[in-house]
Amino acid sequence: MEHDLSPTLFPTWPDVAPDLVNVAAGRMPADTVITGGIWVNVHTREALPDHDIAIKHGRIACVVSDASAQIGPKTQVIEAKGRYMIPGLCDGHMHIESGMLTPAEFAAAVIPHGTTTMFTDPHEIANVLGLRGIRLMHDEAMMQPVNIWTQMPSCAPSAPGMETTGYEISAEDVAEAMAWPGIIGLGEMMNFPGMAAADPQMLAEVAATQRAGKTVGGHYASPDLGPDFAAYVAGGPADDHEGTCEADAIARMRQGMRSMIRLGSAWYDVETQITAITKKGLDPRNMILCTDDCHSGTLVNDGHMNRVVRHAVACGCDPLVALQMATINTATHFGLEREIGSLTPGRRADVILTSDLKTLPIEHVIARGETVALNGELTTECPHLDWPQDARGTVHLGKTLHAQDFEIAAPSGANTVTANVIGVVENQAPTQALKRDMPVNDGKVEPHGDTCQIALVERHKATGGVVNALVAGFNYKGKMAMASTVAHDSHHMIVVGTDRDDMAHAANRLAEVGGGITIYRDGTELALVELPIAGLMSDSPAAEVAAKADKLVQAMVDCGCTLNNAYMQHSLLALVVIPELRISDLGLVDVRTFEFIPVLETST
């Protein structure tokens, strides 16, 4: 399915250059003039008081100390009143689906926070609906009043042979998508072992992207910075967001990559890496701020890229440097420095007015020359696609599940077993590979202490398959279960619980509603977030989804969970490209070696 996107394509600089020249020269009135502001110039890292910005056809014509010559009888005048004029914020790497929202509703949620540009990789929907799902995301993104560029997903499955997805992306798919109007490059290359081993398909995808003159996204999740890292970089990825410490950031920048440091709902990797700039004094041009994954509760309650910039400043970064990392650095990386990322002639007029660079209140947001938000309130429309029915009915279990489907059988006669257990790490994507002694009751392994059960339920092809294992760190108490059809990246269904009956209730409930997240305690549903589109997203307003997500988070707390934003950890437990242990529809995966390992090792 393709849509006519010609009405949404923004006029190019050459299209409007004659009028920009005439406005700048004072021969033609501007459409809009912002007067009396402090011009934050991210090219020179200066804050210059008493400047005006003249805008024509949604682009900046000039930035001058007095734009009175550009004001005509029909010119809209916006008084900055001494506030800072900063470029609209750019998110260099993110997944719209992680917000549980469609592109339109995601845009509506983040525009009031000052995000006017996003570089999004829809590899979540790619695993469910393939190229068709990517095209739907791309087309709705193109309809928005802000800039949403799409990176063509590179890895579905993320690790071939380790999981089964609803659809697989081919090198031919990548080559086809490079011709779409809103495609900016290749999404994160998660198959880092394949890249390091010169896998022909991975190299073909990179080649198709480079031949199109576009940017290759990276994802190197290994702590090994030796030969495998060197081989990965040699394959072509131009950035990476999987660093967790200063050494990671430095290694990437030294090799000519952009180090993307993220603050999402659960990933807190800015503080540990930005010291490469704030303490080591390295050149900040190759560091970019991003979010990666933010759920709707974070977007509504805390913010988006404004939150990341504020956090970077709180970590000791100069506010002007932090702004560069969220504007011009990002634009330059994607080859768009002449299009976005700064308040200079010819660029899209994406402007934020703010009274303070440290706390960064977002008081007035202008995108493409039009006011789109005032004082935290959206003032524009974010158009929706009519999402087709086949994108809404994607949860196929093949059967009704029962408690026995979630049993882990112990060896005959065993009283205890030694198990390989996935260990959740708070505020980070990696997990730990743990070993725990687990009790056995009536021939079945039982949850104990902070260790509960986890199951991966196949939901794409109705096989009825259930893979069971163990996970520690959520600290759930009593009889409960939580299920989600958001299960990065294969997006089957993850069920975590202490009670097998509740695990069955939760799984069947999501099949009934077409996908989402639910939590049960003692046979009763405590919270439900319906995500009917691909089992990943809702086209309801962000505030409604966030309210349900807040209720879900509270239900997790009520069941004993103490982790920050534990839902994000839950949803990534099947991501078989981030060490150390993960679960897939094929078994328990040791991501350090990319081998399947048994859940149970020994018994007594």
C-alpha positions in Angstrom: 0.0 0.0 0.0 1.4 3.4 -1.0 -0.1 6.8 -0.5 0.1 10.0 -2.6 2.7 11.9 -0.5 3.2 14.8 -2.9 1.1 17.2 -0.9 3.3 16.5 2.2 6.6 17.0 0.5 8.3 20.2 1.8 9.5 22.6 -0.9 13.3 22.4 -1.4 15.7 25.3 -0.9 16.1 25.7 -4.6 12.4 25.9 -5.0 12.1 29.0 -2.9 15.6 30.5 -3.1 14.5 33.5 -5.2 12.0 34.6 -2.6 14.5 33.9 0.2 17.0 36.2 -1.5 14.5 38.9 -2.0 13.3 38.7 1.6 16.9 38.8 2.9 17.6 41.8 0.7 14.5 43.7 2.0 12.7 43.6 -1.4 10.0 41.3 -0.3 8.1 40.9 3.0 8.6 37.8 5.1 5.7 35.5 6.1 6.8 35.6 9.7 9.4 37.5 11.7 10.6 36.6 15.2 11.9 39.8 16.8 14.1 40.6 19.8 15.5 37.2 20.7 18.9 35.8 21.7 20.1 33.9 18.7 21.7 30.6 19.7 24.1 29.8 16.9 25.1 26.2 17.1 27.7 26.6 14.3 29.8 28.9 16.4 28.5 28.0 19.8 27.4 31.6 20.6 24.3 33.2 22.2 23.9 36.5 20.4 21.3 39.0 21.8 19.0 41.3 19.9 18.4 39.4 16.8 15.5 38.8 14.5 14.6 35.8 12.3 12.8 36.4 9.0 10.9 33.4 7.5 9.5 32.7 4.1 7.8 29.6 2.7 8.7 27.8 6.0 12.4 28.4 5.6 14.7 31.0 7.2 15.5 33.9 4.9 17.9 35.7 7.2 18.9 36.3 10.8 19.7 39.9 11.4 19.9 42.5 14.1 17.0 44.4 12.7 14.4 42.8 10.4 12.1 45.8 10.1 12.8 45.9 6.4 11.4 42.3 6.1 8.1 43.2 7.8 5.1 44.0 5.6 1.4 44.5 6.3 0.7 40.8 6.2 3.8 39.6 8.0 3.1 37.7 11.3 5.3 39.2 14.0 6.3 36.9 17.0 8.0 38.8 19.8 10.7 36.7 21.4 10.9 39.3 24.3 14.6 38.5 25.0 14.2 34.8 25.1 16.6 32.4 23.5 15.9 31.3 20.0 17.2 27.7 19.6 16.9 25.2 16.7 14.1 22.6 17.0 15.5 19.5 18.7 16.4 16.4 16.8 16.3 12.8 18.0 19.1 10.9 16.2 17.9 7.4 17.0 14.5 6.2 18.1 11.6 3.8 17.6 8.2 5.3 17.4 6.6 1.9 18.3 8.3 2.0 21.7 6.0 5.0 22.5 3.1 2.6 22.0 1.8 5.2 19.6 1.4 5.6 15.8 3.6 8.2 14.1 0.8 10.8 14.2 0.1 10.4 17.9 3.8 10.2 18.7 4.3 13.5 16.9 1.4 15.1 18.8 3.0 14.0 22.0 6.6 15.3 21.4 6.0 18.5 19.4 5.1 20.4 22.6 8.4 19.3 24.0 10.3 20.9 21.2 11.1 17.9 19.1 10.8 18.9 15.4 12.9 16.2 13.8 13.1 12.5 14.4 15.2 9.8 12.8 13.2 6.6 13.4 13.8 3.0 12.7 10.5 1.0 12.5 12.1 -2.4 12.9 9.5 -3.3 15.5 6.7 -3.3 12.9 9.0 -4.8 10.3 9.2 -8.0 12.4 5.4 -8.2 12.5 4.2 -6.9 9.1 7.4 -6.7 7.0 7.9 -4.2 4.2 4.1 -3.4 4.2 4.3 -2.3 7.9 7.4 -0.2 7.2 5.6 1.6 4.4 2.6 2.4 6.5 4.9 3.9 9.2 6.9 5.8 6.6 3.7 7.2 4.9 2.1 8.4 8.2 5.4 9.9 9.2 5.6 11.9 6.0 2.2 13.4 6.7 3.2 15.1 9.9 3.9 18.9 10.4 7.4 18.1 11.7 10.3 16.2 10.1 10.2 12.4 10.6 12.7 10.6 8.5 12.6 6.8 8.3 15.6 4.5 8.4 14.9 1.3 6.5 15.2 -1.6 9.0 18.2 -3.8 8.4 17.7 -6.8 10.7 14.5 -8.8 10.8 15.3 -11.2 12.3 17.9 -9.4 14.4 19.9 -12.6 14.7 19.2 -15.1 12.0 18.9 -18.6 13.4 18.3 -17.4 16.9 14.6 -16.4 16.5 11.7 -16.6 14.1 9.9 -13.4 13.1 6.6 -12.7 11.4 8.5 -11.5 8.3 12.1 -11.3 7.2 13.8 -8.3 5.6 15.9 -9.0 2.5 18.7 -7.0 0.8 16.2 -6.5 -2.1 13.7 -4.9 0.3 16.4 -2.5 1.5 17.3 -1.6 -2.1 13.6 -1.0 -2.9 13.0 1.2 0.1 16.0 3.5 -0.6 13.9 5.1 -3.4 11.1 6.1 -1.0 10.9 9.8 -0.4 11.3 9.8 3.4 14.0 7.1 3.7 17.2 8.6 5.2 19.3 5.5 5.5 19.6 2.0 7.0 18.4 1.2 10.4 20.6 -0.1 13.2 22.7 -3.0 12.1 22.0 -5.3 15.0 23.5 -8.4 13.6 26.9 -7.3 14.7 28.4 -10.9 14.5 27.1 -11.2 11.0 28.7 -7.8 10.0 32.0 -8.7 11.7 32.0 -12.1 9.8 31.3 -10.3 6.4 27.8 -11.9 6.1 26.8 -11.3 2.4 23.3 -10.2 3.2 24.4 -7.6 5.8 27.1 -6.3 3.4 24.5 -6.1 0.5 22.2 -4.0 2.7 25.0 -1.6 3.6 26.1 -1.4 -0.1 22.6 -0.6 -1.3 22.4 2.2 1.3 25.8 3.6 0.5 25.1 3.5 -3.2 22.0 5.6 -2.5 24.2 8.1 -0.7 22.5 7.5 2.7 23.6 6.8 6.2 24.1 3.3 7.8 23.0 3.0 11.4 24.9 0.9 13.9 24.2 -1.3 16.9 27.3 -2.9 18.4 26.2 -4.3 21.7 29.3 -6.3 22.6 31.8 -4.9 25.2 34.6 -6.4 23.1 36.5 -3.4 21.4 39.1 -5.6 19.7 39.1 -7.2 16.3 35.4 -7.8 16.1 34.7 -4.1 16.7 37.3 -3.2 14.1 35.6 -5.5 11.6 32.2 -4.2 12.4 33.3 -0.6 11.8 35.0 -1.6 8.6 31.6 -2.9 7.3 30.1 0.5 7.2 27.9 1.4 10.2 28.4 5.1 10.8 27.0 5.5 14.4 26.3 3.5 17.5 24.0 3.9 20.5 24.8 0.8 22.5 27.7 2.2 24.5 27.3 2.2 28.2 30.6 3.7 29.5 33.2 6.4 28.6 35.5 3.9 26.9 32.7 2.9 24.5 32.0 6.5 23.5 35.7 7.2 22.9 36.3 4.1 20.9 33.5 4.9 18.6 34.5 8.5 18.0 38.1 7.6 17.5 37.0 5.2 14.7 35.1 7.9 12.9 31.6 6.9 14.1 29.1 9.1 15.8 28.6 8.1 19.4 24.9 8.3 20.1 24.3 8.5 23.9 20.8 7.8 25.0 18.3 8.7 27.7 15.1 6.7 27.2 12.5 5.5 29.6 14.9 2.9 31.0 18.3 3.5 29.3 20.4 5.9 31.3 23.6 6.0 29.3 24.3 9.7 29.0 26.0 10.3 32.4 28.5 7.5 32.0 29.6 8.5 28.5 29.3 12.3 28.3 32.5 12.5 30.5 34.4 11.9 27.3 33.5 15.5 26.5 33.1 17.1 30.0 36.2 15.5 31.6 38.4 14.2 28.8 37.8 17.3 26.8 37.3 15.5 23.4 35.8 17.2 20.5 32.0 17.1 20.9 31.1 17.2 17.2 30.9 13.4 17.0 28.6 12.9 19.9 24.8 12.9 19.5 22.0 12.8 22.0 19.0 10.4 21.4 16.3 8.6 23.2 16.1 5.1 21.5 13.0 4.0 23.4 10.5 6.1 25.3 7.1 4.9 26.3 4.0 7.1 26.3 4.2 7.7 30.1 7.6 9.3 29.7 6.6 11.4 26.8 3.5 12.8 28.5 4.9 13.2 32.0 8.6 13.9 31.5 9.3 15.0 28.0 11.3 13.9 25.0 14.5 15.4 23.6 14.2 18.4 26.0 14.5 15.9 28.8 17.7 14.5 27.3 19.2 17.9 26.8 18.4 18.9 30.4 19.9 15.7 31.7 23.1 16.3 29.7 23.4 19.7 31.2 22.7 18.3 34.7 25.6 15.9 34.0 28.0 18.9 33.6 27.7 19.5 29.9 27.8 23.1 28.7 24.2 24.0 27.6 25.4 25.2 24.2 27.4 21.9 23.6 24.4 19.9 24.7 22.2 21.8 22.2 24.8 21.1 19.4 24.5 17.4 20.3 20.7 17.6 19.8 20.7 19.7 16.6 23.6 20.4 14.3 25.6 17.3 15.1 22.6 15.1 14.3 21.8 17.0 11.1 25.4 16.8 9.9 25.5 13.1 10.6 22.5 12.4 8.3 23.7 14.8 5.6 21.1 17.4 6.4 23.2 20.2 7.7 21.9 22.5 5.0 18.3 21.5 5.7 17.8 21.4 9.5 19.7 21.7 12.8 20.5 25.4 12.9 18.9 28.8 12.7 20.6 30.0 9.5 19.5 31.0 6.0 17.7 28.4 3.9 17.1 25.9 6.7 13.7 24.8 7.7 12.3 27.3 10.2 12.2 25.0 13.1 12.6 27.3 16.1 12.0 27.0 19.9 11.6 30.0 22.2 12.9 29.3 25.7 13.7 31.6 28.7 16.5 29.4 30.0 19.1 27.1 28.4 19.6 25.0 31.5 16.1 24.1 32.6 14.9 24.5 29.0 11.2 25.3 29.3 9.7 24.9 25.9 7.5 28.0 25.6 6.9 28.3 21.8 7.5 25.8 19.1 7.7 26.7 15.4 8.1 24.0 12.7 8.5 24.9 9.1 7.6 28.4 9.9 4.3 27.6 11.6 3.5 27.7 15.3 2.8 24.1 16.4 2.8 24.4 20.2 2.5 27.1 22.9 3.4 26.6 26.5 3.2 22.8 26.4 0.0 22.7 24.3 -0.3 21.4 20.7 -1.7 24.0 18.3 -1.6 22.0 15.1 -3.1 18.8 13.5 -1.2 15.6 13.2 -2.9 13.6 10.3 -3.6 9.9 10.6 -3.6 7.1 8.1 -6.5 4.8 7.9 -4.7 1.8 9.3 -6.0 -1.4 7.5 -7.7 -4.2 9.3 -4.8 -6.7 8.6 -2.5 -4.4 10.6 -4.8 -4.8 13.6 -5.3 -8.5 13.8 -1.8 -9.9 14.4 -2.0 -12.0 17.6 -2.4 -15.6 16.6 -1.7 -18.1 19.4 -3.2 -21.2 17.6 -4.9 -22.4 20.8 -6.1 -21.4 24.2 -3.3 -21.5 26.7 -3.5 -23.3 30.1 -1.3 -23.4 33.2 0.4 -26.6 32.1 1.8 -24.8 29.0 4.0 -22.8 31.3 5.4 -25.7 33.3 9.2 -26.3 33.5 9.7 -30.0 34.1 12.5 -31.1 36.4 14.4 -34.3 36.0 12.7 -37.3 37.7 13.2 -37.4 41.4 14.9 -34.0 41.7 14.3 -31.8 44.7 16.3 -28.9 43.5 17.8 -27.9 40.2 20.6 -25.5 39.1 19.2 -23.2 36.4 20.5 -20.6 34.0 18.6 -17.4 34.8 18.2 -14.2 33.0 19.2 -11.3 35.3 17.6 -8.0 34.8 19.8 -4.9 35.2 18.1 -1.7 36.2 18.2 1.2 33.7 20.3 -0.7 31.2 19.5 -2.9 28.2 22.1 -5.7 28.9 21.1 -8.6 31.2 23.2 -10.8 33.4 23.8 -14.6 33.0 22.9 -15.9 36.5 22.9 -19.4 38.0 20.3 -20.1 40.7 19.3 -23.2 42.7 15.6 -23.6 42.3 13.1 -25.7 44.2 11.1 -28.5 42.6 7.5 -29.3 43.6 5.6 -32.2 42.1 8.1 -32.5 39.3 8.0 -28.9 38.3 10.5 -26.0 38.9 8.9 -23.4 41.1 9.5 -19.6 41.3 11.5 -18.7 44.4 12.8 -15.5 45.9 13.4 -12.8 43.3 13.3 -15.4 40.5 10.1 -16.0 38.6 9.1 -17.6 35.3 9.4 -16.2 31.9 7.7 -17.5 28.7 8.0 -16.7 25.1 4.7 -17.4 23.4 4.7 -17.6 19.6 2.1 -15.2 18.1 2.8 -14.7 14.4 2.1 -18.1 12.8 -0.3 -19.7 15.4 2.0 -22.6 16.2 0.9 -22.8 19.8 4.6 -22.8 20.8 5.7 -21.8 24.3 9.3 -21.6 25.5 9.8 -21.4 29.2 12.7 -20.1 31.3 13.5 -18.1 34.4 14.2 -14.5 35.1 15.4 -12.6 38.2 15.3 -9.0 39.3 11.7 -7.9 39.1 11.1 -8.9 42.7 7.4 -9.8 42.2 5.5 -11.1 45.2 2.4 -13.2 45.5 0.5 -14.8 42.6 0.8 -12.6 39.5 1.7 -12.5 35.8 2.4 -9.8 33.2 2.2 -10.3 29.4 3.2 -8.1 26.5 3.1 -8.5 22.7 5.8 -5.8 22.6 8.8 -8.2 22.8 11.8 -6.7 21.0 12.6 -7.5 18.3 10.7 -10.6 17.1 7.6 -9.3 18.9 6.1 -12.6 19.9 4.6 -12.5 23.4 6.6 -12.3 26.7 4.9 -13.5 29.8 6.6 -13.1 33.2 5.0 -14.4 36.4 5.0 -16.2 39.6 1.8 -18.2 39.0 1.1 -20.3 35.9 -2.6 -19.8 36.0 -2.2 -16.1 35.9 0.4 -16.5 33.1 -2.3 -18.3 31.0 -4.9 -15.7 31.8 -2.6 -12.8 30.7 -1.6 -14.5 27.5 -5.2 -15.4 26.5 -6.3 -11.9 27.3 -3.9 -10.3 24.9 -5.0 -12.7 22.1 -8.6 -11.6 22.9 -7.9 -7.8 22.5 -5.4 -8.1 19.6 -2.3 -7.2 21.5 -0.9 -4.9 24.2 0.2 -5.3 27.8 -1.7 -6.7 30.8 -1.0 -7.7 34.4 -2.9 -10.1 36.5 -2.9 -10.9 40.2 -4.8 -13.8 41.8 -6.8 -14.3 38.6 -7.9 -10.6 38.3 -6.7 -8.2 35.7 -5.1 -5.1 37.3 -4.3 -3.1 34.2 -4.5 -3.3 30.4 -2.9 -1.2 27.7 -4.5 -2.2 24.3 -2.1 -1.9 21.4 -4.3 -3.1 18.5 -2.0 -2.0 15.6 0.5 -4.9 15.1 0.3 -5.6 18.8 2.7 -2.7 19.2 0.8 0.6 18.9 -2.4 2.5 19.7 -3.9 5.2 17.5 -5.6 6.7 20.6 -4.2 10.0 21.9 -0.9 9.8 23.9 -2.5 11.1 27.1 -5.0 8.2 27.1 -2.4 5.6 26.4 -0.1 7.2 29.0 -2.9 7.0 31.6 -3.3 3.3 31.0 0.5 2.9 31.0 0.7 4.7 34.4 -1.9 2.3 35.8 0.2 -0.6 34.5 3.4 0.7 36.1 1.5 1.1 39.4 0.2 -2.4 39.1 3.8 -3.7 38.7 4.7 -1.8 41.9 1.7 -3.2 43.7 2.9 -6.7 42.7 6.3 -6.0 44.3 8.4 -4.6 41.4 11.0 -2.1 42.5 12.8 -1.3 39.3 12.7 2.0 37.4 10.6 1.7 34.3 10.6 -2.1 34.6 8.3 -2.5 31.6 11.1 -1.6 29.3 13.3 -4.4 30.8 10.3 -6.7 30.4 9.8 -5.9 26.7 13.5 -6.4 25.8 14.0 -9.8 27.4 13.7 -11.4 23.9 16.2 -9.1 22.2 18.7 -11.7 21.2 21.4 -9.2 20.1 22.1 -7.7 23.5 24.1 -9.8 26.0 24.1 -11.7 28.1 21.0 -14.0 28.2 17.7 -13.7 26.3 14.7 -15.9 25.5 13.4 -16.5 22.0 10.8 -18.8 20.4 13.6 -21.3 19.8 15.1 -21.4 23.3 17.3 -19.7 25.9 20.1 -17.7 24.1 23.5 -16.9 25.4 24.2 -13.8 23.4 27.9 -13.8 24.4 28.4 -16.9 22.2 25.2 -16.8 20.1 24.4 -20.4 21.3 21.3 -22.0 22.8 21.8 -23.2 26.4 19.6 -25.4 28.6 17.4 -23.8 31.2 18.3 -26.5 33.7 21.9 -27.7 34.2 21.9 -30.1 37.2 19.6 -31.5 39.8 19.9 -33.1 43.3 
